[in-house]
């Protein structure tokens, strides 16, 4: 597991390279918890992550940061991590709300205007 972090004012990016599982979860949570209090936008970049188990769901949906109002988003999802997120959201959309986590997903019930 290799993690890089950048902080720019209220924005932080954590890039993960390696598998996300229960062995790596404490290190990832520690990285998020160590962010400065002013961070209100946490971006997880999973471009280097080819595998994620249920520990990834715990990480992305129960992120512990130094700021309680911190918004988390994720990009760079490979096939397997994306499959896991979609499967979890299909099973329990109230708990695994992808609209909050994925910046390009429209809210449930959203209907685009007909032109």
C-alpha positions, 0 to 999 in steps of 0.5 A, spaced: 500 500 500 502 506 497 498 513 499 500 520 497 496 526 500 496 533 498 492 539 501 490 545 498 486 550 503 480 546 504 481 541 499 485 534 500 486 529 495 488 522 497 491 517 492 491 510 493 496 505 490 494 498 492 489 493 494 484 496 499 482 491 504 482 490 512 489 490 512 490 497 509 484 500 512 487 502 518 493 506 514 487 509 510 483 511 516 489 514 519 491 518 513 484 521 513 483 522 520 490 526 520 487 531 515 487 539 517 481 541 520 479 546 515 479 540 509 471 540 507 472 536 501 476 530 501 477 526 494 479 519 494 483 517 487 483 510 486 486 510 480 492 505 482 487 500 486 485 494 482 481 491 488 477 493 494 473 489 498 468 491 504 473 494 507 473 499 501 465 500 503 467 502 510 472 507 508 468 511 503 462 511 507 464 511 514 470 516 513 473 519 519 476 525 518 478 531 522 472 535 520 465 532 521 462 536 515 467 534 510 465 531 503 468 525 500 468 523 493 472 518 489 474 517 482 479 513 478 475 507 480 477 500 476 472 495 474 472 491 480 472 497 485 466 500 481 462 493 481 463 493 488 460 500 489 454 498 484 452 492 488 452 495 494 448 501 492 443 496 489 443 492 495 442 498 500 441 505 496 439 508 503 446 506 506 450 506 500 448 513 496 453 513 490 450 520 488 454 523 494 460 519 493 461 519 485 461 527 483 458 525 476 452 521 478 445 524 478 440 524 485 435 518 485 429 520 481 432 525 477 429 526 470 432 530 465 428 535 461 426 533 455 428 537 449 
